Amino acid sequence: SKTNTKTFVNSGGFAKQYDINVLPKLKQLISKSTGKRIIFIHLLGTHLSYKERYPDNFNVFNNYPAEFVEDHNSIQQKFINEYDNANKYNDFVINSIVNEVEKSSSQATITYFSDHGDEVYDMRNFHGHSDVLQSHYMTDIPFLFWANPAFKENHKNLIKTLHSAKSKSFSLQNFSHFAQ
């Protein structure tokens, strides 16, 4: 709410709108030469309904091997497939954002993390997330820090420190300290 500019590319509603729609606005913002800036992108990612989060050409997970399907009924398998398809598409969107930022000759970084994960019939008859029914599937989330060559060149010590810590656990509670 304290930003200079706010843009919404997904207005909600009933029309399918996919996260890749952020790319044209991102390209526009990157092309502006305004000095230091920070751009926040809030993706729909894999929020329910999973099937609404990816276009038809990302509908690639349809069947599991027979030994896996035996553990799940057809409705559960449908949710698992849709969740996996939504994750595949989310990976594509993140990769597209990285590719776009990588083109910048200015120093640039990307920090990506999810607000939560989902449990999708991993250990019980449940899909989604819940504060009451928490599991590590909901709380262990992806965290990515990426830097372009210009940033790496000017921040070698930071990159070295981050590289040495890449296999360590990190809590987003400490993110504000990391960002300093």
Salt bridges, closest charged atoms under 4 A:
GLU82 OE2 - LYS78 NZ 3.08
GLU100 OE1 - LYS103 NZ 3.28
ASP115 OD2 - HIS47 NE2 3.44
ASP115 OD1 - HIS116 NE2 3.72
ASP118 OD1 - HIS116 ND1 3.48
ASP118 OD1 - HIS129 ND1 2.95
GLU119 OE2 - ARG124 NE 2.76
ASP140 OD2 - HIS136 ND1 3.56
GLU153 OE2 - LYS156 NZ 3.18
